[in-house]
Amino acid sequence: MEREKFGSRLGFILISAGCAIGIGNVWRFPYIAGNNGGGIFVVLYMVFLLLFGIPILSMELSMGRASKSSIIRAYHKLEKPGQKWHLHGYIGMVGNYILLFFYTTVSGWMLGYFIKYLTGNITKQTDSRQMFADVTADPLIMFIWMAIIVIIAIIVCSMGLQNGVEKVTKYMMLILLGLIIVLAIHSLTLPGAMKGMKYFIVPDINQIKKTGVANVIIEAMRQAFFTLSVGMGSMMIFGSYIDKERALTGEGIHITILDTFVAIMSGVIIFPACMSYDIPTDSGPSLIFVTLPKVFEHMSGGRFWGTMFFLFMTFAAFSTVIAVLENIFACNMEAFGWNRKKAGIVNLFIIIIMSIPCVLGFNVLSGFTPLGAGSTVLDLEDFLVSSIILPIGSLIILLFCTSKFGWGFENYISEVNTGKGIKMPAVLKFYLKYILPLLILFIIIDGLI
């Protein structure tokens, strides 16, 4: 069977960026930036994106393009006879599944809130905190929203790469980028908006002293590392669908710019709005589902702006679901010889059934606190992916692409620099082989601690 490929370079960049862009861009980046010195954190974050994110992203893309395969078969094709690097491919695929087991539930919340704002039901609730508690307490409603997300994503991926995944995601991402610009402009017109912007981007020396310079640096490193979703083959699959016309470092930079743009613009949306109505910002899901509904309640035309915001959030979450599911589809088709429709039917049941524990973790299984008091099944699954599978996977990919016992630096640098555009400097060999692995190892240990 001939390998599918993207119909356009724009499609590749938007879909890859869609995989990286998720809810973490919207609530985690602005909050972490605001609490770690504002503008200084943003600058450090961008520096670490250059040092961490882009090199590893380019390695995933290179492995995919060189092998024309998803993560398991990519290792099989690129490793030397008798080597066992491909074992990481299986771990990576497990990570893709676990991500969907909780991400579909969160995406369902986004869809549910969008529907509530669109229909006007949200305005009947006066206590946004109690409303979110009521939503999570109803396992049937949560299940329905989750199942809708899974079914739509399965249908999109079953339609094919160009006719389904590329076409749907491309238009969805363009609408997402348009929405975020409109929402950001509106936030900047609110009274007191500059107070929010000052909190977000102006360096706050007092906050840095309070947090500690070392902690600010570590948080910037962690955010830069996790934002691109590298380490489990989610980006590798898109590399397998592109030709050799463009060098991959430049493509990685374009993906990173889009991802960073959404993260920064999310802060421009959230903080001016919160500060304008003197509503304190919180971390985690409560920022989206508790704090922002309070903002929209006070805002003129709040129902309209709430509808637009949660449509944007639904697209941001759904683009990640489609991208990760495409990786799973490709791996299934390569491993078992299935067509897309069979992969869709099998994964429909697997993902819906295995997502149920996350749904029940907020109600029926709320007594199960795997990571300590207040934690849920979602927290456990998120920890497994974010703190174990992604960082350790990134370290393995890095070692595979730079070590003579793996694919090797020469093969990597040849593949990544094939084509027009920005190249990966070969003089970075020492940094990529010896310094970057130590930095990633530090992030892994810090995350586990």
C-alpha positions in Angstrom: 0.0 0.0 0.0 1.4 3.4 -1.0 2.2 5.7 2.0 -0.3 8.5 2.5 1.0 12.0 2.5 -0.2 15.5 3.2 -1.7 17.5 0.5 0.0 20.7 1.4 2.8 22.1 3.6 0.3 24.3 5.4 -1.7 21.2 6.3 1.4 19.6 7.9 2.3 22.6 9.9 -1.2 23.3 11.2 -1.9 19.6 12.1 1.5 19.3 13.8 0.9 22.6 15.7 -2.6 21.3 16.6 -1.1 18.3 18.2 1.2 20.5 20.4 -1.5 23.1 21.1 -3.8 21.9 23.9 -5.4 23.0 27.1 -2.0 23.3 28.7 -1.3 26.3 26.5 -4.4 28.1 27.7 -4.5 27.6 31.5 -1.0 26.4 32.5 1.3 28.7 30.5 -0.4 32.0 31.5 -0.7 31.0 35.1 2.9 29.7 35.4 4.2 32.8 33.6 2.3 35.2 35.9 3.5 33.4 39.0 7.1 33.2 37.9 8.1 36.8 37.2 6.0 37.5 34.1 8.1 38.7 31.2 11.4 37.2 32.5 9.7 33.7 32.5 8.4 34.3 29.0 11.9 35.1 27.7 13.4 32.1 29.5 10.6 29.9 28.1 11.5 30.9 24.6 15.2 30.3 25.1 14.5 26.8 26.4 12.3 26.1 23.5 15.3 26.7 21.3 17.6 24.6 23.5 15.1 21.7 24.2 12.0 21.7 22.2 13.1 22.3 18.6 16.0 19.8 18.6 13.9 16.9 20.0 11.0 17.9 17.7 13.3 17.8 14.7 14.5 14.3 15.8 11.0 13.0 15.9 10.2 14.5 12.5 13.5 13.1 11.1 12.8 9.6 12.3 9.3 9.7 10.8 10.4 11.0 7.5 13.4 8.7 7.2 11.4 5.6 8.0 8.0 6.6 6.5 6.5 4.9 9.5 5.0 5.4 12.9 7.0 5.0 16.1 7.3 1.2 16.5 8.1 0.4 12.8 10.4 3.5 12.6 12.7 2.1 15.2 12.6 -1.3 13.5 13.7 0.3 10.2 16.3 2.6 11.6 18.0 0.6 14.3 20.8 -1.9 13.7 20.1 -5.7 13.6 19.7 -7.1 17.1 19.1 -3.8 18.8 16.1 -3.2 21.1 15.3 0.5 20.6 12.0 -0.5 19.2 10.8 -1.5 22.7 10.3 2.2 23.3 7.9 2.3 20.4 5.5 0.1 22.3 5.8 2.4 25.4 5.1 5.4 23.2 2.0 3.8 21.8 0.8 3.0 25.4 1.4 6.7 26.2 -0.8 7.8 23.2 -3.6 5.6 24.5 -3.3 6.8 28.1 -3.4 10.4 26.9 -6.7 9.8 25.1 -8.1 8.0 28.1 -8.2 11.3 30.0 -7.9 13.9 27.3 -11.2 12.9 25.8 -12.9 13.6 29.1 -11.4 17.1 29.4 -12.3 17.7 25.7 -15.8 16.6 26.5 -16.0 19.3 29.3 -15.0 21.9 26.7 -17.7 20.7 24.3 -20.3 20.7 27.1 -19.5 24.2 28.2 -19.6 25.4 24.6 -23.1 23.9 24.2 -24.2 25.5 27.6 -23.1 28.9 26.5 -24.5 28.5 23.0 -27.9 27.5 24.3 -28.0 30.0 27.2 -28.1 27.3 29.9 -25.0 28.6 31.5 -26.6 31.9 32.5 -29.1 30.1 34.7 -26.2 29.1 37.0 -25.1 31.7 39.5 -22.3 29.7 41.2 -19.7 28.6 38.6 -17.8 26.5 41.2 -21.0 24.6 42.1 -21.9 24.2 38.4 -18.5 22.6 37.7 -19.0 20.3 40.7 -22.5 19.4 39.4 -21.1 18.6 35.9 -18.4 16.3 37.2 -20.8 14.6 39.7 -22.9 13.3 36.8 -21.2 10.3 35.2 -23.8 10.0 32.5 -23.4 13.5 31.2 -19.6 13.3 31.3 -19.7 9.9 29.5 -21.9 11.3 26.7 -19.7 14.3 26.1 -16.6 12.1 26.1 -18.2 9.6 23.8 -19.2 12.4 21.3 -15.6 13.6 21.2 -14.3 10.0 20.6 -16.9 9.2 17.9 -16.2 12.5 15.9 -12.5 11.9 16.1 -12.8 8.3 14.9 -15.0 9.4 12.0 -12.5 12.1 11.0 -9.5 9.7 11.1 -11.4 7.0 9.3 -12.0 9.4 6.3 -8.3 9.3 5.5 -5.3 11.6 5.9 -6.0 14.2 3.3 -9.8 14.0 3.2 -10.3 13.6 6.9 -7.5 14.5 9.2 -5.8 17.2 7.1 -9.0 18.9 5.8 -10.8 19.0 9.1 -7.9 20.0 11.2 -6.6 22.6 8.8 -9.9 24.5 8.8 -10.4 24.0 12.5 -6.9 25.4 13.3 -7.5 28.4 11.0 -10.8 29.2 12.9 -9.0 28.6 16.2 -6.3 31.1 15.3 -8.9 33.6 14.2 -10.9 33.1 17.4 -7.9 33.7 19.6 -7.1 36.9 17.9 -10.6 38.2 18.2 -10.8 37.2 21.9 -7.4 38.8 22.6 -8.4 42.1 21.0 -11.6 42.1 23.0 -9.8 41.5 26.3 -7.5 44.4 25.6 -10.5 46.8 25.2 -11.8 46.0 28.7 -11.4 48.5 31.5 -8.3 47.7 33.5 -6.9 45.5 30.8 -3.4 46.9 31.1 -3.3 45.8 34.8 -3.7 42.2 33.5 -1.1 42.7 30.8 1.4 44.1 33.4 0.8 41.0 35.6 1.4 38.7 32.6 4.4 40.2 30.7 6.1 42.8 32.8 9.0 41.3 34.9 8.0 41.2 38.5 11.2 41.2 40.7 9.2 40.7 43.9 7.5 37.6 42.5 10.9 36.3 41.3 12.4 36.8 44.8 9.3 35.1 46.3 9.5 32.1 43.9 13.3 32.0 43.7 15.4 32.4 40.6 16.2 28.7 40.4 12.5 27.8 40.5 11.7 30.3 37.8 14.3 28.7 35.6 13.1 25.2 36.3 9.5 26.1 35.6 10.5 27.7 32.3 12.5 24.5 31.4 9.6 22.2 32.2 7.0 24.3 30.3 9.3 24.5 27.2 9.9 20.8 27.4 6.3 19.6 27.6 4.6 22.1 25.4 5.4 20.4 22.1 4.3 16.9 23.1 7.4 15.2 22.0 8.6 11.8 23.3 5.9 9.3 22.3 5.8 9.5 18.5 2.9 12.0 18.2 5.0 14.2 16.0 6.9 11.3 14.3 3.9 10.2 12.4 3.5 13.6 10.8 7.1 13.5 9.7 6.4 10.2 7.9 3.7 11.9 5.8 6.0 14.7 4.3 8.5 14.8 1.5 12.1 15.9 1.5 11.6 19.3 0.0 12.0 21.2 3.3 14.7 20.9 6.0 13.0 19.8 9.2 14.5 22.3 11.7 12.7 25.2 10.0 9.5 23.2 10.0 9.9 22.6 13.7 10.4 26.3 14.3 7.2 27.1 12.5 5.3 24.6 14.6 6.9 26.0 17.7 6.0 29.6 16.8 2.4 28.6 16.4 2.3 26.8 19.7 3.9 29.7 21.5 1.6 32.2 19.8 -1.4 30.4 21.2 0.1 30.2 24.6 0.9 33.9 24.8 -2.3 35.0 23.3 -4.2 32.9 25.9 -2.6 35.0 28.6 -3.6 38.1 26.7 -7.2 36.8 26.8 -7.3 35.6 30.4 -5.5 38.1 32.5 -6.9 41.4 31.2 -10.4 39.9 31.5 -9.8 38.6 35.1 -8.1 41.8 36.3 -10.8 44.0 34.7 -13.5 42.5 36.9 -11.2 41.9 39.9 -11.6 38.2 39.8 -8.6 36.2 41.1 -6.9 33.7 38.8 -6.6 30.1 39.8 -4.4 27.3 38.5 -5.5 24.1 36.8 -9.0 23.3 35.4 -10.7 25.7 37.8 -9.3 28.6 35.8 -11.3 27.6 32.8 -14.4 26.1 34.3 -14.8 28.2 37.5 -12.9 31.6 37.1 -13.6 32.4 33.5 -17.4 31.8 33.7 -17.4 34.4 36.5 -15.6 36.8 34.1 -18.2 36.2 31.3 -21.0 36.7 33.9 -19.8 40.2 34.5 -18.9 41.0 30.9 -21.1 42.8 28.5 -22.2 40.2 25.9 -20.8 37.6 28.2 -22.8 34.7 26.7 -21.4 35.5 23.2 -17.8 35.8 24.5 -18.2 32.6 26.6 -19.5 30.8 23.5 -16.5 32.0 21.4 -14.0 31.1 24.1 -15.2 27.5 24.7 -15.5 27.0 20.9 -11.8 27.9 20.8 -11.1 25.6 23.7 -13.0 22.8 22.1 -11.0 23.1 18.9 -7.7 23.3 20.8 -8.5 20.1 22.7 -10.0 18.3 19.7 -7.0 19.0 17.4 -4.8 17.2 19.9 -7.3 14.2 20.1 -7.3 13.9 16.3 -3.5 14.1 16.0 -2.9 11.5 18.7 -5.6 9.2 17.3 -4.0 9.5 13.8 -0.8 8.1 15.4 -2.7 5.2 16.8 -4.4 4.5 13.5 -1.2 4.5 11.6 0.5 2.1 14.1 -2.5 -0.2 14.0 -2.5 -0.3 10.2 1.2 -0.9 10.0 1.2 -3.6 12.7 -1.9 -5.5 11.8 -2.6 -4.7 8.2 -5.9 -3.1 9.0 -7.6 -0.4 6.9 -8.7 2.8 8.5 -12.3 1.7 9.0 -11.3 -1.4 10.9 -8.9 0.6 13.0 -11.7 3.0 13.7 -14.2 0.4 14.9 -11.6 -1.4 17.1 -10.4 1.9 18.7 -13.9 3.3 19.1 -14.6 0.5 21.7 -11.1 0.5 23.3 -11.0 4.3 23.9 -14.5 4.7 25.1 -14.3 1.8 27.5 -10.8 2.7 28.8 -11.9 6.3 29.2 -14.6 5.4 31.7 -12.3 5.2 34.8 -11.4 8.9 34.2 -15.1 9.8 34.0 -15.9 7.9 37.1 -12.9 9.3 39.0 -14.9 12.5 39.7 -17.9 10.8 41.1 -18.2 7.0 41.6 -14.5 6.5 42.1 -13.8 9.8 43.8 -12.6 7.9 46.9 -9.7 6.6 44.8 -6.8 9.1 45.3 -3.8 7.5 43.7 -1.5 10.5 44.1 -2.6 11.6 47.5 -5.5 13.6 48.9 -7.6 15.3 46.3 -6.1 13.5 43.3 -8.2 11.6 40.7 -7.8 9.0 38.0 -7.2 11.9 35.6 -4.3 13.1 37.7 -2.7 9.6 37.7 -3.0 9.3 33.9 -1.7 12.8 33.4 1.2 12.1 35.6 2.1 8.9 33.8 2.1 10.7 30.4 3.6 14.1 31.4 6.1 13.1 34.0 7.2 9.6 32.9 6.4 8.7 29.3 7.0 12.0 27.5 10.3 13.0 29.2 11.8 9.5 29.3 10.7 9.0 25.7 12.3 12.2 24.7 15.6 11.1 26.3 15.4 7.8 24.4 14.7 9.5 21.1 17.6 11.9 21.7 20.0 9.1 22.5 18.8 7.1 19.5 19.5 10.0 17.2 22.9 11.0 18.5 24.5 7.7 19.7 26.6 5.4 17.5 24.7 2.6 19.2 21.4 3.9 17.8 20.6 5.6 14.5 23.6 7.9 14.9 24.2 11.6 14.7 25.4 11.5 11.1 22.2 9.8 9.9 20.1 12.2 11.9 21.9 15.4 10.7 21.7 14.2 7.1 17.9 13.7 7.3 17.1 16.8 9.3 19.1 19.0 6.9 17.7 17.5 3.7 15.7 20.1 1.8 15.4 23.9 1.7 15.2 26.1 4.8 16.9 26.4 8.2 19.4 23.7 9.0 20.5 22.1 12.3 24.1 23.2 12.8 26.4 20.2 12.9 28.6 22.1 15.5 25.8 21.3 18.0 26.9 17.7 18.1 28.6 17.9 21.5 25.6 19.8 23.0 23.1 17.3 21.6 25.1 14.2 22.6 26.3 15.2 26.1 24.7 18.3 27.5 21.0 18.0 26.4 20.6 14.4 27.8 21.8 15.6 31.2 19.3 18.5 31.1 16.5 16.2 30.2 17.5 13.8 33.0 17.4 16.7 35.4 13.8 17.5 34.3 12.8 13.8 34.7 14.2 13.6 38.2 12.7 17.0 39.2 9.3 15.9 37.8 9.3 12.6 39.7 10.3 14.3 43.0 
